[in-house]
Amino acid sequence: MISTFISRKLNLPEYQINKTLDLLSQDYTVPFIARYRKEATGNLDEITIFEIQKQKKLLDELDKRKQFILNTLKEQGVLSDELKSKIQETYDTHLLEDIYLPYKKKRKTKADKARKAGLEPLAKIIMAQNHTGIKNIAKKYICKDYPGVDKVIEGALHIIAEWVNENIWVRNFLRKIFLRSAVIHSQIVLEKKEQEKAQKYSDYFDWNEPLKSCPSHRLLAILRGEKEGFLRLKLIVDKEETLSVINKKFIKRFSTTSEWIEKAVTDAYKRLLEPSVSTETINKYKEKAEKEAIKVFAENLRQLLMASPLGEKNVLAIDPGFRTGCKIAILSKTGDYLFYETIFPHPPKNQKEEAVSKLLNLIDKYKIEAIGIGNGTAARETENFVKSINFKKTVPVFSVNEAGASIYSASEVAREEFPDLDLTVRGAVSIGRRLQDPLAELVKIDPKSIGVGQYQHDVNQKLLKEELEHVVQSVVNNVGVNLNTASKYLLKYVSGIGDKLAQQIVEYRTLYGAFEARKDLLKVKGLGKKAFEQSAGFLRIKEGKNPLDATGIHPEAYFLVEKIAKKIGLSVEKIIANDQILQTINLNDFVTEKFGLPSLLDIIKELKKPGMDIRKPLENFSFDPELKNIDDLVIGKIYPALVNNITNFGCFVDLGIKENGLIHISNLSASFVKDPNDMVKLNQAVRVKVLSIDKDRKRIGLALIQ
């Protein structure tokens, strides 16, 4: 039943769902299944497999809720076969809760009080609509809590109002009305209007918009304003029309009781239905908006983790600053920390000559091949200063995005790596390592702290964590990891490894030296056949005993490569990177039940470019040297910039000054743009035209120059 539901939901054949669920149930990871079990799943990609995994988790949670409800109803003695069947067959969470609503334990209601006083028979008489003289009948029910006829009838109407509220047809009808035609209205809390923090919500001080067309970023902004107490929010629908339809559901004909039923319906709507369905509708759209925001964040994170690496070069990294100076860290080709120094080329000290002398000495002594400068405070001044120095050789200077570096510097990870270093020096080390290999360094930081997303603190944190961890794992395994140089923080994201085994691998490496072959992983304490099966293909050994260990070819397929080489009449070493030979191979000759054409094509691709880094080579970039701050900007002028955040409504760019500029989605192209990712990517160098400057609000409006 689960596979049938997921099959319909994702529009995929059921056999693919069943096979994927079977592999997931055996604790195989998504990257492993996508890469090395293509024949089993029918060549499903990683995104689809992850979606199947998510749907299975949602259904498992729904099943737990069903079981709880069934157990509760059984304890209450009200679980009939019909009710049990109705619960088991529903896959709609709202319908499930509607079924459970009449039996749900809740705080004492007005209807409960009326029932306790014995007014339910009167409520049934009113609803039957075939009695006259209701007031005379009501006299029989007068009691201490309901001392008069009017009070008795009022109590009976409270019971009817609860019946209306618990009616599944009514709740579904109202849901459709709210989902289809609700208008979201927000207004400022008057006593907070003049507060400075309220001004960021000034666009929504008196705002109306159809909820179904409200963009996710705007809805999350309004909801944040409400949460912080600056805005009041409500949903508006046509109340009269809605009540008219509900009344027709309960009033069979005009009678002496119809007016009372109308009154009960109105009471049910105002007191019970509208608040409940309104909240439910907001939550539904909020959930949708959260998913959009999480999707944006995840895509940004993926692009950031896939940023171009400098590679194995000796690096001088600078964490720039004014008063406290510029912290310098020297890193070896493999990212090992070697030395630190502080220079003061800027005010108030202005020790430029001494700073130049120190830099010249360090670059010569440590054979520096590149300089990385963090893009925070004093970044432009430091970059201009460094570029003004006449080095003996050409040393490229790179601006490095330092978002989250301060979080890393104060983290337990940084304290463990560099217990004796000052926070700012740790920051400089992180900047240098980001230049060498962004992925290896960024995996040490909580993805939420990297600063590439929208409203990440307002969304469902469990879903966000799950999505971001999947992105990190996906990127790490797609790029591949050098088994002999990777930190435990990087290794833990490799398929099948995790924290404990990552630590064991590093300890083994420390004791016995570099791994010479993938199969030596089986010597690591606690790393069994299952972990080896899942991880081996994603781990690389450069210049090891077997050249295939440096590729993305899984050890279980080595026999196939040997078979291919034997048929050609060459050694495995001779066919690697030999395009001319590899193009002549008829892959159909090597198809087996386990290894079909999809896997064989992957093998040939790896043989053509063994161990190739799938990330693009790093390109240098320079900001406009005349642009120092927002006052230097000129409307209409074109500037170079770097894309540093992408949202649903456009993208933000770094112009080399403190303030980021926004290219609204409408200014990304002359034609319609549905998704900003279709036009720009993170860290992309672009040219932008200044459209507007708001110095008070520190906002810069830009247009992308094609």
NORLINUR-V128845 format. One record per pair of residues at least 24 apart in sequence whose ideal C-beta (glycine too) atoms are under 7 Angstrom apart, sorted by the first residue. I is the first residue (numbers start at 1). J is the second residue. D is the distance in Angstrom with one decimal. If there is no record, write none. Layout:
BEGIN
i=I j=J d=D
i=I j=J d=D
END
This chain:
BEGIN
i=2 j=56 d=6.9
i=2 j=59 d=5.4
i=5 j=59 d=6.7
i=5 j=91 d=5.7
i=6 j=52 d=6.1
i=6 j=55 d=4.8
i=6 j=56 d=6.9
i=9 j=55 d=6.1
i=10 j=51 d=6.2
i=10 j=52 d=6.9
i=10 j=55 d=7.0
i=16 j=41 d=5.8
i=16 j=42 d=4.5
i=16 j=44 d=6.0
i=17 j=52 d=6.2
i=20 j=44 d=6.4
i=20 j=49 d=5.8
i=20 j=52 d=5.1
i=21 j=52 d=6.9
i=21 j=56 d=6.2
i=24 j=53 d=5.8
i=24 j=56 d=6.9
i=28 j=534 d=6.5
i=29 j=495 d=4.3
i=29 j=496 d=6.3
i=29 j=534 d=6.0
i=30 j=470 d=6.9
i=31 j=473 d=6.2
i=31 j=474 d=5.9
i=31 j=477 d=3.9
i=31 j=495 d=4.9
i=32 j=495 d=4.6
i=32 j=496 d=6.9
i=32 j=534 d=4.8
i=35 j=537 d=6.6
i=36 j=537 d=5.9
i=36 j=554 d=5.3
i=38 j=598 d=4.1
i=38 j=599 d=5.6
i=39 j=594 d=6.4
i=39 j=595 d=7.0
i=39 j=596 d=4.4
i=39 j=598 d=6.6
i=39 j=599 d=6.4
i=43 j=598 d=4.9
i=46 j=474 d=6.0
i=50 j=470 d=5.8
i=62 j=91 d=6.9
i=62 j=93 d=6.3
i=65 j=96 d=6.7
i=66 j=96 d=6.8
i=69 j=100 d=5.0
i=73 j=103 d=5.8
i=76 j=103 d=6.2
i=78 j=103 d=6.1
i=94 j=175 d=7.0
i=98 j=168 d=4.8
i=98 j=171 d=5.3
i=101 j=166 d=5.1
i=102 j=166 d=4.8
i=109 j=162 d=6.6
i=110 j=158 d=4.1
i=111 j=158 d=4.8
i=111 j=159 d=4.7
i=111 j=161 d=6.9
i=111 j=162 d=3.8
i=113 j=145 d=6.8
i=114 j=155 d=3.7
i=114 j=156 d=6.5
i=114 j=158 d=5.0
i=114 j=159 d=5.1
i=115 j=159 d=6.3
i=117 j=143 d=5.5
i=117 j=145 d=5.1
i=117 j=146 d=5.7
i=117 j=155 d=6.4
i=119 j=146 d=7.0
i=119 j=152 d=6.5
i=119 j=155 d=4.6
i=119 j=156 d=4.9
i=119 j=159 d=6.3
i=120 j=159 d=5.7
i=122 j=152 d=6.8
i=122 j=156 d=4.4
i=123 j=156 d=4.2
i=123 j=159 d=4.0
i=123 j=160 d=5.2
i=126 j=156 d=5.9
i=126 j=160 d=6.6
i=126 j=257 d=4.8
i=126 j=260 d=5.8
i=126 j=261 d=6.8
i=127 j=160 d=6.1
i=127 j=261 d=7.0
i=129 j=252 d=5.4
i=129 j=253 d=6.7
i=129 j=255 d=4.9
i=129 j=257 d=5.2
i=129 j=258 d=6.9
i=132 j=256 d=5.5
i=134 j=256 d=6.5
i=134 j=257 d=6.0
i=153 j=260 d=6.6
i=157 j=260 d=6.0
i=157 j=263 d=6.0
i=157 j=264 d=4.2
i=157 j=267 d=6.6
i=160 j=261 d=6.6
i=160 j=264 d=3.9
i=161 j=264 d=4.7
i=161 j=267 d=4.6
i=161 j=268 d=3.8
i=161 j=272 d=6.6
i=164 j=250 d=6.8
i=164 j=264 d=6.4
i=164 j=265 d=5.6
i=164 j=268 d=3.9
i=165 j=268 d=4.9
i=165 j=272 d=4.0
i=165 j=273 d=5.6
i=169 j=249 d=6.6
i=170 j=246 d=5.8
i=170 j=249 d=6.6
i=171 j=277 d=6.8
i=173 j=245 d=6.7
i=174 j=242 d=6.9
i=174 j=273 d=5.8
i=174 j=277 d=4.7
i=175 j=277 d=6.0
i=177 j=237 d=5.5
i=177 j=242 d=5.6
i=178 j=235 d=6.3
i=178 j=237 d=6.0
i=178 j=277 d=5.5
i=178 j=278 d=6.6
i=178 j=281 d=4.2
i=179 j=212 d=6.9
i=179 j=281 d=6.2
i=181 j=237 d=5.8
i=182 j=211 d=4.5
i=182 j=235 d=4.3
i=182 j=236 d=6.7
i=182 j=237 d=5.3
i=182 j=281 d=6.1
i=183 j=208 d=5.6
i=183 j=209 d=6.8
i=183 j=210 d=5.7
i=183 j=211 d=6.6
i=183 j=235 d=7.0
i=183 j=236 d=4.6
i=184 j=209 d=5.6
i=184 j=211 d=4.6
i=184 j=214 d=5.8
i=184 j=233 d=7.0
i=184 j=235 d=6.0
i=185 j=234 d=5.5
i=185 j=236 d=5.6
i=186 j=222 d=5.1
i=186 j=225 d=7.0
i=186 j=231 d=4.8
i=186 j=232 d=6.9
i=186 j=233 d=5.0
i=187 j=231 d=6.8
i=187 j=232 d=5.4
i=188 j=230 d=6.6
i=188 j=231 d=6.4
i=189 j=229 d=6.4
i=189 j=230 d=5.9
i=189 j=231 d=6.8
i=189 j=232 d=6.0
i=192 j=229 d=6.7
i=192 j=230 d=5.4
i=198 j=230 d=4.5
i=201 j=225 d=4.1
i=201 j=230 d=5.2
i=201 j=231 d=5.9
i=204 j=231 d=5.9
i=211 j=235 d=6.5
i=211 j=285 d=5.9
i=215 j=648 d=6.3
i=215 j=649 d=6.7
i=216 j=288 d=7.0
i=216 j=289 d=3.6
i=216 j=292 d=3.8
i=216 j=293 d=6.1
i=216 j=648 d=5.9
i=217 j=454 d=5.7
i=217 j=455 d=7.0
i=217 j=647 d=6.2
i=217 j=648 d=5.3
i=217 j=649 d=5.4
i=219 j=285 d=6.1
i=219 j=286 d=6.8
i=219 j=289 d=4.7
i=220 j=289 d=5.2
i=220 j=293 d=6.2
i=220 j=455 d=4.4
i=220 j=458 d=5.4
i=223 j=286 d=6.2
i=223 j=458 d=7.0
i=224 j=458 d=5.4
i=235 j=278 d=4.7
i=235 j=281 d=6.2
i=235 j=282 d=6.7
i=243 j=269 d=6.0
i=290 j=459 d=4.0
i=290 j=460 d=5.3
i=290 j=463 d=6.9
i=292 j=648 d=6.3
i=293 j=453 d=6.9
i=293 j=454 d=5.4
i=293 j=455 d=5.0
i=293 j=459 d=5.2
i=294 j=459 d=5.7
i=294 j=463 d=5.9
i=294 j=464 d=5.3
i=294 j=467 d=5.1
i=296 j=453 d=6.1
i=296 j=454 d=5.8
i=296 j=646 d=6.8
i=296 j=647 d=5.9
i=296 j=648 d=5.9
i=297 j=452 d=6.9
i=297 j=453 d=3.2
i=297 j=456 d=5.4
i=297 j=464 d=7.0
i=298 j=467 d=4.9
i=298 j=468 d=6.3
i=298 j=471 d=5.0
i=299 j=677 d=6.2
i=300 j=452 d=3.8
i=300 j=453 d=5.6
i=300 j=645 d=6.6
i=300 j=646 d=5.6
i=300 j=682 d=5.8
i=301 j=447 d=5.5
i=301 j=450 d=6.8
i=301 j=452 d=6.2
i=301 j=468 d=5.9
i=301 j=471 d=5.1
i=302 j=471 d=5.1
i=302 j=475 d=6.0
i=303 j=681 d=5.7
i=303 j=682 d=3.7
i=304 j=442 d=6.8
i=304 j=450 d=6.4
i=304 j=452 d=5.4
i=304 j=682 d=5.5
i=305 j=438 d=6.8
i=305 j=439 d=5.1
i=305 j=442 d=5.9
i=305 j=472 d=6.7
i=305 j=475 d=4.3
i=306 j=475 d=6.0
i=306 j=615 d=5.6
i=307 j=438 d=4.2
i=307 j=683 d=5.3
i=308 j=615 d=5.6
i=308 j=616 d=4.9
i=308 j=617 d=6.0
i=308 j=618 d=4.0
i=309 j=436 d=6.4
i=309 j=437 d=4.5
i=309 j=438 d=6.2
i=309 j=615 d=6.0
i=309 j=618 d=6.4
i=310 j=370 d=5.8
i=310 j=435 d=5.0
i=310 j=436 d=5.2
i=310 j=618 d=5.1
i=311 j=436 d=6.8
i=313 j=369 d=4.0
i=313 j=370 d=5.1
i=313 j=436 d=6.8
i=314 j=366 d=5.7
i=314 j=367 d=5.4
i=314 j=368 d=5.2
i=314 j=369 d=5.0
i=315 j=368 d=6.9
i=315 j=370 d=5.3
i=315 j=372 d=5.8
i=315 j=432 d=4.6
i=315 j=435 d=5.8
i=315 j=436 d=5.9
i=316 j=362 d=6.1
i=316 j=363 d=6.4
i=316 j=368 d=4.6
i=316 j=371 d=4.9
i=317 j=372 d=4.7
i=317 j=428 d=4.9
i=317 j=429 d=6.7
i=317 j=431 d=4.6
i=317 j=432 d=2.8
i=317 j=435 d=6.8
i=318 j=371 d=6.9
i=318 j=373 d=4.8
i=318 j=374 d=6.8
i=318 j=382 d=6.1
i=318 j=428 d=6.5
i=319 j=374 d=5.0
i=319 j=424 d=5.7
i=319 j=427 d=4.6
i=319 j=428 d=4.0
i=319 j=431 d=5.8
i=320 j=373 d=6.1
i=320 j=374 d=5.9
i=320 j=376 d=6.7
i=320 j=377 d=6.6
i=320 j=378 d=4.0
i=320 j=379 d=5.2
i=320 j=382 d=3.9
i=321 j=377 d=6.2
i=321 j=378 d=5.5
i=322 j=346 d=4.9
i=322 j=347 d=6.3
i=322 j=377 d=7.0
i=322 j=378 d=5.2
i=323 j=348 d=6.4
i=324 j=424 d=7.0
i=326 j=382 d=5.7
i=327 j=424 d=4.6
i=327 j=425 d=5.4
i=327 j=427 d=6.9
i=327 j=428 d=4.4
i=328 j=362 d=7.0
i=328 j=428 d=6.3
i=329 j=425 d=6.1
i=329 j=428 d=3.8
i=329 j=429 d=4.5
i=329 j=432 d=5.5
i=330 j=362 d=6.3
i=330 j=366 d=5.1
i=331 j=429 d=6.8
i=331 j=432 d=4.5
i=331 j=433 d=6.6
i=331 j=436 d=6.9
i=334 j=485 d=5.7
i=335 j=433 d=5.0
i=335 j=436 d=5.5
i=337 j=418 d=6.8
i=337 j=429 d=5.4
i=338 j=366 d=6.6
i=340 j=425 d=4.9
i=340 j=428 d=6.9
i=345 j=385 d=4.9
i=346 j=378 d=6.0
i=346 j=381 d=5.6
i=356 j=389 d=5.6
i=359 j=389 d=6.2
i=360 j=391 d=7.0
i=363 j=391 d=6.1
i=363 j=395 d=6.1
i=364 j=392 d=6.8
i=368 j=395 d=6.0
i=370 j=395 d=6.6
i=370 j=396 d=5.3
i=370 j=398 d=6.4
i=370 j=435 d=6.6
i=371 j=395 d=5.8
i=371 j=397 d=4.7
i=371 j=398 d=6.9
i=372 j=398 d=5.1
i=372 j=400 d=4.5
i=372 j=431 d=5.5
i=372 j=432 d=5.3
i=372 j=435 d=3.7
i=373 j=397 d=6.6
i=373 j=399 d=5.9
i=373 j=400 d=6.5
i=374 j=400 d=5.6
i=374 j=402 d=3.8
i=374 j=405 d=6.6
i=374 j=431 d=4.6
i=375 j=399 d=5.1
i=375 j=400 d=6.4
i=375 j=401 d=5.7
i=375 j=402 d=5.8
i=375 j=654 d=6.6
i=376 j=402 d=5.3
i=380 j=623 d=6.9
i=380 j=628 d=6.3
i=380 j=656 d=5.5
i=384 j=625 d=6.6
i=396 j=620 d=5.4
i=398 j=435 d=5.7
i=398 j=620 d=6.2
i=399 j=621 d=6.8
i=400 j=431 d=4.9
i=400 j=434 d=5.3
i=400 j=435 d=5.2
i=401 j=644 d=6.5
i=402 j=431 d=5.6
i=403 j=450 d=5.5
i=403 j=451 d=3.9
i=404 j=445 d=4.6
i=404 j=449 d=4.4
i=404 j=450 d=4.6
i=404 j=451 d=6.3
i=405 j=430 d=4.8
i=405 j=431 d=6.1
i=407 j=445 d=5.8
i=407 j=446 d=6.9
i=407 j=449 d=4.2
i=408 j=444 d=5.8
i=408 j=445 d=5.1
i=413 j=444 d=4.8
i=413 j=489 d=6.4
i=439 j=475 d=6.5
i=439 j=476 d=6.8
i=439 j=479 d=6.0
i=440 j=486 d=6.9
i=440 j=487 d=6.7
i=440 j=490 d=5.1
i=443 j=472 d=6.0
i=443 j=476 d=6.8
i=443 j=489 d=5.5
i=443 j=490 d=5.3
i=443 j=493 d=6.1
i=444 j=489 d=4.7
i=447 j=472 d=6.6
i=452 j=645 d=5.3
i=452 j=682 d=6.7
i=454 j=647 d=4.6
i=477 j=538 d=4.6
i=478 j=614 d=6.5
i=479 j=613 d=6.8
i=479 j=614 d=6.1
i=479 j=615 d=6.5
i=480 j=538 d=5.7
i=480 j=540 d=5.1
i=480 j=552 d=6.1
i=481 j=538 d=6.2
i=481 j=539 d=5.6
i=481 j=540 d=6.6
i=482 j=540 d=5.3
i=482 j=542 d=6.6
i=483 j=515 d=5.2
i=483 j=539 d=4.4
i=483 j=540 d=6.3
i=483 j=541 d=5.4
i=484 j=509 d=6.8
i=484 j=514 d=4.3
i=484 j=515 d=5.8
i=484 j=541 d=6.5
i=494 j=535 d=5.1
i=494 j=538 d=5.2
i=494 j=539 d=6.4
i=495 j=534 d=4.6
i=495 j=535 d=5.5
i=495 j=538 d=5.6
i=496 j=530 d=6.9
i=496 j=531 d=4.5
i=496 j=534 d=2.8
i=496 j=535 d=4.3
i=497 j=531 d=6.8
i=497 j=535 d=5.3
i=500 j=526 d=6.8
i=501 j=526 d=6.1
i=501 j=527 d=5.5
i=501 j=531 d=6.1
i=515 j=541 d=5.7
i=516 j=544 d=5.3
i=516 j=545 d=5.1
i=517 j=541 d=6.7
i=517 j=544 d=5.6
i=517 j=545 d=4.8
i=517 j=546 d=5.8
i=517 j=549 d=6.0
i=518 j=549 d=4.8
i=518 j=555 d=5.7
i=519 j=555 d=6.9
i=540 j=611 d=5.7
i=547 j=572 d=6.5
i=547 j=573 d=5.6
i=547 j=576 d=5.7
i=548 j=572 d=6.7
i=550 j=610 d=5.8
i=550 j=611 d=4.3
i=551 j=606 d=4.5
i=551 j=610 d=4.4
i=551 j=611 d=5.5
i=552 j=606 d=4.9
i=553 j=603 d=5.5
i=553 j=606 d=5.0
i=557 j=595 d=6.4
i=557 j=599 d=7.0
i=557 j=603 d=6.0
i=560 j=590 d=5.9
i=560 j=595 d=6.0
i=560 j=603 d=6.5
i=561 j=603 d=6.6
i=563 j=590 d=6.3
i=564 j=590 d=6.2
i=575 j=607 d=6.3
i=576 j=607 d=5.6
i=576 j=610 d=5.4
i=577 j=608 d=6.7
i=577 j=610 d=6.1
i=579 j=608 d=5.7
i=582 j=607 d=5.7
i=582 j=608 d=5.7
i=621 j=685 d=5.1
i=623 j=655 d=6.7
i=623 j=656 d=3.0
i=624 j=656 d=6.6
i=627 j=655 d=6.3
i=627 j=656 d=5.7
i=627 j=657 d=6.1
i=628 j=657 d=6.8
i=629 j=657 d=5.3
i=629 j=658 d=6.8
i=630 j=657 d=6.0
i=630 j=659 d=5.3
i=630 j=693 d=6.9
i=630 j=695 d=6.0
i=630 j=698 d=7.0
i=633 j=690 d=5.5
i=633 j=693 d=5.6
i=633 j=700 d=6.7
i=634 j=690 d=6.5
i=635 j=690 d=5.1
i=635 j=693 d=6.4
i=636 j=689 d=6.8
i=636 j=690 d=6.5
i=637 j=690 d=5.7
i=638 j=687 d=5.6
i=638 j=688 d=6.9
i=638 j=689 d=5.1
i=638 j=705 d=5.8
i=639 j=688 d=5.8
i=640 j=685 d=6.6
i=640 j=687 d=6.0
i=641 j=686 d=5.5
i=641 j=688 d=4.9
i=642 j=683 d=6.3
i=642 j=685 d=6.0
i=643 j=680 d=5.0
i=643 j=681 d=6.6
i=643 j=682 d=5.7
i=643 j=683 d=6.5
i=643 j=684 d=4.7
i=643 j=686 d=6.1
i=646 j=676 d=5.2
i=646 j=677 d=6.1
i=646 j=680 d=6.6
i=646 j=682 d=6.3
i=650 j=676 d=5.8
i=651 j=676 d=5.2
i=651 j=680 d=5.2
i=653 j=686 d=6.5
i=653 j=688 d=6.1
i=653 j=702 d=6.7
i=659 j=698 d=5.0
i=659 j=700 d=5.9
i=661 j=688 d=6.5
i=661 j=700 d=3.8
i=661 j=702 d=4.5
i=662 j=699 d=7.0
i=662 j=700 d=6.7
i=662 j=701 d=6.2
i=662 j=702 d=6.5
i=663 j=688 d=6.4
i=663 j=702 d=4.7
i=663 j=703 d=6.5
i=663 j=704 d=5.2
i=664 j=701 d=7.0
i=667 j=691 d=6.9
i=667 j=702 d=6.8
i=667 j=703 d=4.0
i=667 j=704 d=6.4
i=668 j=704 d=5.0
i=679 j=704 d=6.7
END
